[in-house]
Amino acid sequence: MKPEKLVDHDEAYRLVGRFMSAWAFLESQLNAGIGTLSGLDSIESAIITANMQVRDKINTLRTLLVLFSLEEDGEAAERLMKKIENMSTDRNTVAHTMFWPQKEGSGVEFSRIKARGKLERRLVVWPAKQFDDKVARMHELQDQLTDAVESAARLRRTWLRLKASERPKPNLSALSGLTIDPMPTEGSRLQGLAGLLSLQIQEPLSSQPTTSEAAPQTLDAPPARAKAQK
């Protein structure tokens, strides 16, 4: 059996960087999902998610997915977010722990320290293949999360359309019989709601442009240079 290749410092840095890159793409999908299912635009979503911890992002998106899902889809979303939550534990190990190449080994050692009532320090070794498996797993989770958000977004759009159809329509008959002076002056009294709405007009119609679109701007050609006289 061929021995695995020893991991030096450069390879350890490459493995850790590859893991963190894959996590960054997965976390960006968390951010995008929160923005989509909250009805935020890209700028608003960036502001909100930039001030959220990973745990808060996972809990927020989990709730949104379940809210805009059918029962069976909601259960699948719960399982998916649990897998991402477990992966975030690995992310914390890589992002917040000292590491170095395994001595005479084919992996990376992480020095994990816990201080919850008592101090614990232990070494965790990830072989190079384990990095490969975790990176591939994060790419799978990212694709699954994209599909889950798209499915929930479709249900959300349907829900919004139903809510809009339930809104009472304006009673236009209430405007019948209201009058307004055709040429109001500063001292004239406008009657009814229609008169109040007409106050939004600040300029006479003659001052409005006659076309619906402004004429496209054009650049004049530079003047021809005069021929030098001999």
C-alpha positions as CSV (number, residue, x, y, z in Angstrom):
1,M,0.0,0.0,0.0
2,K,1.4,3.3,-1.0
3,P,1.9,5.7,1.9
4,E,0.1,9.0,1.9
5,K,2.0,12.1,1.0
6,L,3.4,14.0,4.0
7,V,1.8,17.4,4.6
8,D,4.3,20.3,4.9
9,H,3.4,23.8,6.0
10,D,2.5,25.0,2.4
11,E,0.2,22.0,2.0
12,A,-1.4,22.7,5.4
13,Y,-2.0,26.3,4.4
14,R,-3.6,25.1,1.1
15,L,-5.9,22.7,2.8
16,V,-7.1,25.2,5.4
17,G,-7.5,27.9,2.8
18,R,-9.5,25.6,0.5
19,F,-11.8,24.7,3.4
20,M,-12.4,28.3,4.3
21,S,-13.1,29.3,0.7
22,A,-15.8,26.6,0.4
23,W,-17.3,27.8,3.7
24,A,-17.3,31.4,2.5
25,F,-19.4,30.4,-0.5
26,L,-21.8,28.4,1.7
27,E,-22.2,31.3,4.1
28,S,-22.8,33.7,1.2
29,Q,-25.8,31.4,0.2
30,L,-27.1,31.8,3.8
31,N,-26.9,35.6,3.3
32,A,-28.6,35.4,0.0
33,G,-31.4,33.2,1.3
34,I,-32.1,35.5,4.2
35,G,-32.4,38.5,1.8
36,T,-34.6,36.6,-0.7
37,L,-37.1,35.3,1.9
38,S,-37.2,38.5,3.8
39,G,-37.9,40.6,0.7
40,L,-34.7,42.7,1.1
41,D,-32.7,44.1,-1.8
42,S,-29.0,43.3,-2.1
43,I,-27.8,46.4,-0.2
44,E,-30.3,45.9,2.7
45,S,-29.4,42.2,2.8
46,A,-25.7,42.9,3.0
47,I,-26.2,45.4,5.9
48,I,-28.4,43.0,7.9
49,T,-26.3,39.9,7.4
50,A,-23.0,41.6,8.0
51,N,-24.1,42.2,11.6
52,M,-25.2,38.6,12.3
53,Q,-23.2,35.8,13.7
54,V,-23.2,32.5,11.8
55,R,-25.5,30.9,14.4
56,D,-28.0,33.8,14.0
57,K,-27.9,33.4,10.2
58,I,-28.6,29.7,10.4
59,N,-31.5,30.1,12.8
60,T,-33.0,33.0,10.8
61,L,-32.9,31.1,7.5
62,R,-34.1,27.9,9.1
63,T,-37.2,29.8,10.4
64,L,-37.8,31.5,7.0
65,L,-37.5,28.2,5.1
66,V,-40.0,26.4,7.4
67,L,-42.4,29.4,7.3
68,F,-42.5,29.4,3.5
69,S,-42.6,25.6,3.0
70,L,-45.1,22.8,3.0
71,E,-44.9,20.4,5.9
72,E,-42.7,17.8,4.2
73,D,-40.4,20.5,2.7
74,G,-40.2,22.2,6.1
75,E,-38.9,18.9,7.6
76,A,-36.3,18.6,4.9
77,A,-35.3,22.2,5.5
78,E,-34.8,21.5,9.2
79,R,-32.5,18.5,8.3
80,L,-30.6,20.6,5.8
81,M,-30.0,23.5,8.3
82,K,-28.9,21.0,10.9
83,K,-26.2,19.7,8.6
84,I,-25.0,23.2,7.9
85,E,-25.0,23.9,11.7
86,N,-22.8,20.8,12.2
87,M,-20.5,22.1,9.4
88,S,-20.3,25.4,11.2
89,T,-18.7,23.6,14.1
90,D,-15.9,22.4,11.8
91,R,-15.6,26.0,10.5
92,N,-15.1,27.3,14.0
93,T,-12.3,24.7,14.5
94,V,-10.5,25.8,11.3
95,A,-11.1,29.6,11.7
96,H,-10.3,30.0,15.4
97,T,-7.7,27.3,16.2
98,M,-3.9,27.2,15.8
99,F,-2.8,24.5,13.3
100,W,0.3,23.0,11.9
101,P,1.3,20.0,9.8
102,Q,1.0,16.7,11.5
103,K,4.4,15.5,12.6
104,E,5.5,12.8,10.3
105,G,1.9,12.4,9.1
106,S,-0.4,13.2,6.2
107,G,-2.8,15.6,8.0
108,V,-3.2,18.9,9.8
109,E,-3.2,19.2,13.6
110,F,-5.5,21.6,15.3
111,S,-5.0,22.6,19.0
112,R,-8.4,23.0,20.5
113,I,-8.8,24.6,23.9
114,K,-12.0,24.7,26.0
115,A,-12.4,26.6,29.2
116,R,-16.0,25.9,30.4
117,G,-15.6,25.3,34.1
118,K,-12.3,23.5,33.5
119,L,-9.4,23.9,31.1
120,E,-9.2,21.3,28.3
121,R,-6.6,21.2,25.5
122,R,-6.5,18.4,22.9
123,L,-5.1,17.9,19.5
124,V,-7.4,17.1,16.6
125,V,-6.0,15.7,13.4
126,W,-7.6,16.0,10.0
127,P,-6.1,13.9,7.2
128,A,-5.8,15.5,3.8
129,K,-8.7,13.3,2.5
130,Q,-10.9,14.6,5.3
131,F,-10.4,18.1,4.0
132,D,-11.4,16.9,0.5
133,D,-14.5,15.2,1.9
134,K,-15.6,18.3,3.9
135,V,-15.1,20.7,1.0
136,A,-17.1,18.4,-1.3
137,R,-19.8,18.2,1.4
138,M,-20.0,22.0,1.6
139,H,-20.5,22.3,-2.1
140,E,-23.3,19.8,-1.9
141,L,-24.9,21.7,1.0
142,Q,-24.6,25.0,-1.0
143,D,-26.5,23.5,-4.0
144,Q,-29.2,22.0,-1.7
145,L,-29.6,25.3,0.1
146,T,-30.0,27.1,-3.2
147,D,-32.8,24.7,-4.3
148,A,-34.5,25.0,-0.9
149,V,-34.5,28.8,-1.0
150,E,-35.8,28.9,-4.6
151,S,-38.7,26.5,-3.6
152,A,-39.6,28.6,-0.5
153,A,-39.4,31.8,-2.6
154,R,-42.0,30.5,-5.0
155,L,-44.3,29.7,-2.1
156,R,-43.7,33.1,-0.7
157,R,-44.6,34.8,-3.9
158,T,-47.9,32.8,-4.0
159,W,-48.6,33.8,-0.4
160,L,-48.0,37.5,-1.2
161,R,-50.4,37.4,-4.1
162,L,-53.1,35.8,-2.0
163,K,-52.6,38.4,0.7
164,A,-52.9,41.2,-1.9
165,S,-56.1,39.7,-3.2
166,E,-57.6,39.8,0.3
167,R,-57.1,43.6,0.6
168,P,-60.4,45.5,0.4
169,K,-60.8,47.5,-2.8
170,P,-61.2,51.3,-2.6
171,N,-64.8,52.5,-2.5
172,L,-64.7,54.8,-5.6
173,S,-68.4,55.6,-5.2
174,A,-67.4,57.8,-2.2
175,L,-66.0,60.3,-4.7
176,S,-69.3,60.7,-6.6
177,G,-70.8,64.2,-6.3
178,L,-67.5,65.8,-5.3
179,T,-66.7,68.9,-7.2
180,I,-63.6,71.0,-7.8
181,D,-63.1,74.4,-9.4
182,P,-61.7,73.9,-12.9
183,M,-59.2,76.7,-12.5
184,P,-58.5,76.9,-8.8
185,T,-57.1,80.2,-7.5
186,E,-55.2,80.8,-4.3
187,G,-58.4,81.9,-2.4
188,S,-60.7,79.3,-3.8
189,R,-62.0,76.4,-1.7
190,L,-61.5,72.9,-3.1
191,Q,-64.2,70.5,-2.2
192,G,-63.8,66.8,-1.3
193,L,-61.0,64.4,-1.6
194,A,-60.5,65.1,-5.3
195,G,-59.6,68.7,-4.5
196,L,-57.0,67.6,-2.0
197,L,-55.4,65.3,-4.5
198,S,-55.2,68.1,-7.1
199,L,-52.9,70.0,-4.8
200,Q,-50.1,67.7,-5.8
201,I,-50.0,69.4,-9.2
202,Q,-47.4,72.2,-8.8
203,E,-46.9,73.3,-12.4
204,P,-49.2,74.0,-15.3
205,L,-49.5,71.4,-18.0
206,S,-47.8,73.7,-20.5
207,S,-44.6,73.4,-18.5
208,Q,-44.5,69.6,-18.8
209,P,-42.4,68.0,-21.6
210,T,-44.4,67.1,-24.6
211,T,-42.7,63.7,-25.1
212,S,-42.7,60.8,-22.7
213,E,-38.9,60.3,-23.0
214,A,-36.1,62.7,-23.1
215,A,-34.3,63.0,-26.3
216,P,-31.1,60.8,-26.3
217,Q,-28.0,62.7,-25.8
218,T,-25.6,62.8,-28.8
219,L,-22.0,63.8,-29.2
220,D,-21.2,66.3,-31.9
221,A,-18.4,65.2,-34.2
222,P,-15.2,67.2,-33.7
223,P,-14.8,70.0,-36.3
224,A,-12.7,69.1,-39.3
225,R,-9.3,70.4,-39.2
226,A,-8.6,73.1,-41.8
227,K,-6.0,72.1,-44.4
228,A,-2.8,74.0,-44.1
229,Q,-2.3,76.4,-46.9
230,K,0.8,75.9,-48.9
